[in-house]
Amino acid sequence: MTQPIRFLLLLHNHQPIGNFEHVFEQAYQDSYLPFLEVFEPYTQLRIGLHTSGPLMEWLDQRHPEYLERLGQLVRAGRVEIVGGAFYEPILTSIPPRDRRGQIRTYTDWLESRLDSRVQGMWIPERVWEQSLTRDIAEAGIRYTLLDDFHFKNAGLSEEELYGYYITEDQGHLLRVFPGSEQLRYLIPFQQPEATIDYLRQVASSHPNAVLAFGDDGEKFGSWPETKKHVYDDGWLRRFFDLLSENRDWIETATPSEVLRDIPPLGKIYLPEGSYREMTEWALPAARQLEFEHARHALQDASMWELTSPFVRGGNWRNFKVRYPETNEMYARMMIVSQRLEELAQDGGQDPVAQELIRQARTELYRAQCNCSYWHGAFGGIYLPHLRNAVYKHLLLADNLLDRAAGKGTDSWLAVRTADFNFDGSDEVVVTTDCLAAFFQPTSGGQLYELDVRSICHNLLATLARRPEAYHEKVRRGADQADGEVASIHDRVVFKQEGLEKMVQHDRYLRKSLQDHFFDTDTNLDAVASGQVAERGDFVDGGYRAEVSEAAAGATVRLVRQGLAHGTELTVSKSIFLAPGSSALEISYQVEGLPSDRPLHFAVEWNFAGLPAGADDRYFYDADRHVLGQLGACLDLRAVQGLGLIDEWLGVDIGLSCNRPTDLWTFPIQSVSQSEGGFEAVHQSVVVMPHWLIQGDAQGRWGVTMTLAIDTSLHDKIQGDKIQGEKLQGEQRGQPEKPPRPTPASTCSATAAGQG
């Protein structure tokens, strides 16, 4: 073949903000490092490499030698560094100012650290809308890669995709490569010869063709069973051998080399979308199943190949509808982004304030990392540590912005009422120097976010259990053939037994201050299993909100007139927060109660980010006797309080009542899908005080609860850590150093960002 085809091999390496240290290290050892080691000797081969900002920062800190080796390959012209948005956000889900800021900031970082000119970028999850073109181009980017699915949705055929196109928005140009879905499924799951055969087939009919493979680098070692397949069994070496042996007609090239040498195929405007699988995951669960059945029917009728270019699933933005908890994180992010922008626009800021704003912007960008905002073949939003990381960085940004705005260590309080979560109705937010409490009157008068600001932790970063399309596979108990290396989209593996019995669906979000009326004989097993009848319309009904503010604190009063067991009742709950205090005082009053019979009334609390299955996370009673781990089901009678402690996080939560109270506790566990298979994931622990209530002469009943949050243990842990570092230095014979400033990655409301 006299005219070679160009083959772009573009890898995307990524680990999300909040992922565990050992996961980063394992991926490095299983994938990133061995790939580089295999690639280095093949001096005639060239690739493009995108490494996300969270991973790149980790590599810079933990394995700078890897970056030095990478830099040598860059200088040799063998690796082109592809940029992107620093912390891998879905671009359509963040404001344009943050898109441009993330891209420019990462370009500057990469060019400084690796001495590499950055011309292209990776689009996170290939989630595309045409209006992104302008922001990307204004951020200095010349090209990107999307899936061929985008181009086929725009009306192009397979035969028209062997090159790249120019797209445009408001006069701003961008070059776009179509990444091959065929290659995504061949590499590395089929034998290397299959890829060469496919390239030969294209080359025979399309001289000078350009084909692009763009996909996760974790496919080469980190995905299940791929380490043995790719490295131990020699797949990657055989693949590189074949590319080298056939370089007379296969020229591996970097994207910038193609732009330099090959003209565009034409101009195209691409519809919104992502890769094919993502558009399916964005659909509601029931529609996903219908989509799958329709696809199989078309395949059986030999019609799928003809119709698939015109068939799309859902819009990525609807993950905010599928998972209201995603919308909560998104809305909270938007609050911080807008607040930061307003402070940054204040031209009178002094240098100290400007530095605090810069640090806050970094924390905001970290909180925009996409992985916890959606769910597909990977855990995503179902992983509590990823959700917790989002809130950690948002709250740290808030703390930094408070200092930039002149709020020091004094106690303070602020109350705001607005539509914070973009649902068309107002929410109420009470913020103090210690806590931030978000109330949603229209949905049960619930407390849906409770931020403990000193440790940057949202105790209500919960997740309700809901239907997923793959629950059908769980119920069937499907299995995967041993030894088969399957794509992550096709694997069916169960990480534990009995999952089919654990599939449950909640009809309301798992938040706090949610009001239930049950039958009088309802027990813990019925409530924990979800097999309980709701006899009132309060748990997700609309409440009326009244807010009062005084020097001593703010009170949010939430009132609903509704029905319970056919009786008209009024439930009111008043929540008081004071500046300088990490406690909520909650007063309930129920009016209109019948005098001839009791009603079973319960108030639900949920606490997230406090894991089960660990001895240092436990319940305790009034005498501080341990009652069991936080995943325990407890049925307590006539108590006046309960404590929850997480010694690792450093938080101690005490719930007390002013009258004898029965208490239930039980865990919320979801059955979800991850790259390792199906598994049960602890999402929150429910604490539910409940009473058989009967009205007095006026048909009234009341109770007062106090939720007290103590983080002194966290302060002690941090102090012990600093003292330990000091002792280690003394033992090594080093002179005593002054205390180290608190780095911007810690969460102290008063000390953050002094490094």
ZIGICOR-V478950 format. One record per backbone hydrogen bond with DSSP energy under -0.5 kcal/mol. CO is the residue of the C=O (numbers start at 0). NH is the residue of the N-H. E is the energy in kcal/mol with one decimal. If there is no record, write none. Layout:
BEGIN
CO:NH:E  CO:NH:E
END
This chain:
BEGIN
1:3:-0.7  2:207:-0.7  4:250:-3.0  5:7:-0.6  5:210:-2.7  6:8:-0.6  6:252:-1.7  7:9:-0.7  7:212:-3.1  8:10:-0.6  8:47:-2.4  9:214:-1.6  10:12:-0.5  10:49:-3.1  11:216:-2.6  11:217:-0.5  12:51:-2.8  15:18:-1.9  19:22:-0.6  19:23:-1.8  20:24:-2.4  21:25:-2.4  22:26:-2.5  23:27:-2.2  24:28:-2.6  25:29:-2.6  26:30:-2.4  26:31:-1.6  27:32:-2.5  30:34:-2.2  31:35:-1.7  32:36:-2.4  33:37:-2.4  34:38:-2.5  35:39:-2.3  36:40:-0.6  38:41:-1.6  40:42:-1.9  41:44:-1.9  46:79:-2.3  47:10:-2.3  48:50:-0.5  48:81:-2.7  49:12:-3.2  51:55:-2.8  52:56:-2.8  53:57:-1.6  54:58:-2.8  55:59:-2.4  56:60:-1.6  57:61:-3.3  58:62:-2.1  62:65:-1.4  62:66:-1.0  63:67:-2.0  64:68:-2.0  65:69:-2.4  66:70:-2.8  67:71:-1.7  68:72:-1.6  69:73:-2.2  70:74:-2.5  71:75:-1.5  72:77:-2.3  72:78:-1.1  73:76:-1.6  77:46:-2.3  78:80:-0.6  79:48:-2.7  79:81:-0.5  81:50:-0.5  82:121:-2.2  84:87:-1.9  85:52:-1.7  87:369:-2.4  88:90:-0.8  89:92:-2.1  90:93:-1.2  94:97:-0.9  94:98:-2.0  95:99:-2.5  96:100:-2.0  97:101:-2.8  98:102:-2.3  99:103:-2.6  100:104:-2.4  101:85:-0.8  101:105:-2.0  102:106:-2.4  103:107:-2.4  104:108:-1.9  105:109:-2.9  106:110:-2.6  107:111:-1.9  108:112:-2.8  109:113:-2.8  110:114:-0.7  115:117:-0.5  116:118:-0.6  118:141:-3.4  118:142:-1.3  119:82:-2.4  120:144:-0.6  121:84:-0.5  121:123:-0.7  122:125:-2.8  123:126:-1.8  124:274:-0.7  125:127:-0.7  127:272:-1.8  128:131:-2.4  129:132:-1.8  130:133:-0.6  130:134:-0.8  131:135:-2.6  132:136:-2.6  133:137:-2.8  134:138:-1.3  135:140:-1.8  136:139:-1.9  141:174:-2.7  142:120:-1.6  143:176:-2.5  144:122:-0.6  145:178:-4.2  146:149:-1.2  146:150:-0.9  147:151:-2.5  148:152:-2.1  149:153:-0.9  150:155:-2.1  151:154:-1.5  156:159:-1.6  157:160:-1.6  160:162:-1.3  161:209:-0.9  162:177:-0.8  163:264:-3.1  164:175:-3.2  165:267:-2.4  166:173:-2.2  168:171:-2.1  171:168:-1.9  173:166:-3.1  174:143:-2.0  175:164:-2.4  176:145:-2.6  176:178:-0.7  177:211:-0.6  178:147:-2.8  179:183:-1.5  180:184:-1.6  181:185:-1.3  182:186:-2.8  185:187:-0.5  185:189:-2.8  190:193:-1.8  190:194:-0.8  191:194:-0.6  191:195:-1.7  192:196:-2.7  193:197:-1.9  194:198:-2.6  195:199:-2.6  196:200:-2.2  197:201:-1.9  198:202:-2.8  199:203:-2.0  200:204:-0.7  201:204:-1.0  201:205:-1.9  205:208:-1.5  208:5:-3.0  210:7:-3.1  211:179:-3.1  211:213:-0.5  212:9:-3.1  214:11:-2.0  215:218:-1.2  216:219:-1.9  217:221:-1.6  217:222:-2.3  218:220:-1.0  220:226:-0.5  222:225:-2.2  222:226:-0.5  224:228:-1.3  225:229:-3.5  226:230:-2.4  226:231:-1.4  227:232:-3.3  228:234:-1.3  229:235:-2.4  230:233:-0.6  233:237:-2.2  234:238:-2.2  235:239:-2.7  236:240:-2.6  237:241:-2.3  238:242:-2.2  239:243:-2.3  240:244:-2.8  241:245:-1.6  243:246:-1.3  245:248:-1.9  245:249:-2.1  248:4:-2.7  248:250:-0.5  249:251:-0.7  250:6:-2.4  253:257:-1.7  254:258:-2.2  255:259:-1.9  256:260:-2.0  257:261:-3.1  265:165:-2.5  272:127:-3.2  274:277:-0.5  274:278:-1.7  275:279:-1.2  276:280:-2.3  277:281:-1.7  278:313:-3.8  279:282:-1.5  283:287:-2.2  284:288:-1.9  285:289:-1.9  286:290:-2.8  287:291:-2.6  288:292:-2.5  289:293:-2.6  290:294:-2.5  291:295:-2.3  292:296:-2.2  293:297:-2.3  294:298:-2.6  295:299:-2.6  296:300:-1.4  297:302:-3.5  297:303:-1.0  298:301:-1.6  302:306:-2.2  303:307:-3.1  306:309:-2.0  307:310:-1.5  309:311:-0.5  314:317:-2.0  315:318:-2.3  316:319:-1.9  317:320:-0.9  317:321:-2.8  318:322:-2.4  321:323:-0.5  322:325:-1.7  322:326:-1.3  323:327:-2.0  324:328:-1.8  325:329:-2.7  326:330:-3.2  327:331:-2.3  328:332:-2.5  329:333:-2.3  330:334:-1.9  331:335:-1.9  332:336:-2.7  333:337:-2.5  334:338:-2.3  335:339:-2.7  336:340:-2.3  337:341:-2.3  338:342:-2.1  339:343:-2.8  340:344:-1.6  342:345:-1.3  344:346:-1.1  345:348:-1.6  349:353:-2.4  350:354:-2.1  351:355:-2.1  352:356:-2.3  353:357:-2.2  354:358:-2.3  355:359:-2.4  356:360:-2.3  357:361:-1.7  358:362:-2.0  359:363:-2.6  360:364:-2.7  361:365:-2.2  362:366:-2.0  363:367:-0.8  364:367:-0.9  365:368:-1.5  368:371:-0.6  369:372:-2.4  370:373:-0.6  373:380:-2.0  377:375:-1.2  378:381:-2.3  379:382:-2.2  381:383:-0.8  382:385:-1.0  382:386:-1.6  383:387:-3.0  384:388:-1.4  385:389:-1.7  386:390:-1.9  387:391:-2.6  388:392:-2.2  389:393:-2.0  390:394:-3.0  391:395:-2.2  392:396:-2.2  393:397:-2.3  394:398:-2.5  395:399:-2.3  396:400:-2.5  397:401:-2.2  398:402:-1.8  399:403:-2.2  400:404:-1.9  401:406:-2.8  402:405:-1.4  405:407:-0.8  411:432:-1.3  413:430:-3.0  415:428:-2.9  417:419:-1.6  417:426:-3.8  418:421:-0.5  426:417:-1.8  427:438:-3.1  428:415:-2.5  428:430:-0.5  429:436:-2.9  430:413:-2.9  433:452:-2.1  433:453:-0.5  434:431:-3.5  435:450:-2.8  436:429:-2.4  436:438:-0.5  437:447:-2.2  437:448:-1.1  438:427:-2.0  438:440:-0.6  439:442:-1.2  439:444:-0.7  439:445:-1.1  440:444:-0.8  440:542:-2.5  442:445:-1.0  445:439:-2.7  445:447:-0.7  446:511:-1.9  448:437:-2.6  449:451:-0.5  449:458:-2.7  450:435:-1.3  450:452:-0.9  451:454:-0.9  451:455:-0.6  451:456:-1.7  456:451:-3.3  456:458:-0.8  457:460:-1.4  458:607:-2.8  459:461:-1.9  464:505:-3.5  467:470:-1.8  468:471:-1.3  469:472:-0.6  469:473:-1.8  470:474:-2.5  471:475:-1.7  472:476:-1.2  472:477:-1.6  473:476:-0.5  480:483:-1.3  483:485:-1.0  486:489:-1.9  486:490:-1.2  492:494:-0.6  492:677:-3.4  495:498:-0.6  497:500:-1.1  498:501:-1.6  498:502:-0.6  501:503:-0.7  508:510:-1.3  511:446:-2.7  513:603:-2.9  515:601:-2.2  516:534:-3.2  517:599:-0.8  518:521:-1.7  522:526:-1.9  523:527:-3.2  524:528:-2.0  525:529:-0.6  525:530:-1.2  526:529:-0.8  529:531:-1.2  532:534:-0.7  534:564:-2.8  540:443:-3.1  543:558:-2.4  545:556:-3.5  547:554:-2.8  549:552:-0.7  552:549:-2.5  553:576:-2.4  554:547:-2.4  554:556:-0.6  555:557:-0.5  555:574:-2.6  556:545:-2.6  557:572:-2.3  558:543:-3.6  559:561:-0.6  559:570:-2.6  561:568:-2.9  562:536:-1.6  563:566:-2.1  566:563:-2.1  566:568:-0.5  568:561:-2.6  569:571:-0.5  569:590:-2.7  570:559:-2.3  571:588:-2.4  572:557:-2.7  573:575:-0.5  573:586:-2.5  574:555:-2.5  575:584:-1.9  576:553:-2.5  577:580:-1.6  581:708:-2.6  583:585:-0.6  583:706:-2.7  584:575:-2.7  585:587:-0.5  585:704:-3.3  586:573:-2.5  587:702:-1.5  588:571:-2.5  589:700:-1.8  590:569:-2.2  593:694:-1.2  598:600:-0.8  598:692:-3.2  599:517:-2.0  600:690:-2.8  601:515:-3.0  602:688:-0.8  603:512:-1.4  603:513:-1.4  604:686:-2.3  606:684:-2.1  608:610:-0.6  613:616:-1.6  615:646:-2.8  616:629:-1.4  617:644:-2.4  618:626:-2.6  618:627:-0.8  619:642:-2.7  620:623:-2.4  624:620:-1.7  627:618:-3.0  628:631:-2.3  631:633:-0.7  633:664:-1.8  635:662:-2.3  638:660:-3.1  639:656:-2.5  641:654:-2.9  642:619:-1.9  643:652:-3.4  644:617:-1.7  645:649:-2.4  645:650:-1.8  649:713:-1.3  650:645:-2.6  651:653:-0.5  651:709:-3.0  652:643:-2.7  653:655:-0.5  653:707:-2.8  654:641:-2.3  655:705:-2.4  660:638:-3.0  661:689:-2.7  662:635:-2.9  663:687:-3.2  664:633:-1.1  665:685:-3.1  666:668:-0.6  667:682:-3.3  667:683:-1.1  669:671:-0.7  669:680:-2.7  671:678:-2.3  673:676:-1.4  676:673:-1.8  677:494:-2.7  678:671:-2.6  680:669:-2.4  683:667:-2.9  684:606:-1.8  685:665:-1.5  686:604:-2.0  686:688:-0.5  687:663:-1.8  688:602:-2.3  689:661:-1.5  690:600:-2.7  690:692:-0.8  692:598:-2.6  695:698:-2.2  698:591:-0.6  698:592:-2.5  699:695:-1.7  700:589:-3.1  702:587:-3.3  703:657:-1.8  704:585:-3.3  705:655:-2.3  705:707:-0.7  706:583:-2.4  707:653:-3.0  707:709:-0.5  708:710:-0.5  709:651:-2.3  710:714:-1.7  711:715:-2.2  712:716:-2.5  713:717:-2.5  714:718:-2.3  715:719:-3.0  716:720:-2.1  717:721:-2.1  718:722:-2.5  719:723:-2.6  720:724:-2.1  721:725:-2.1  722:726:-2.5  723:727:-2.3  724:728:-1.9  725:729:-2.0  726:730:-2.6  727:731:-1.5  728:733:-2.5  729:732:-1.5  741:753:-0.9  741:754:-1.1  742:745:-1.8  742:752:-0.5  747:751:-1.9  750:753:-1.1
END
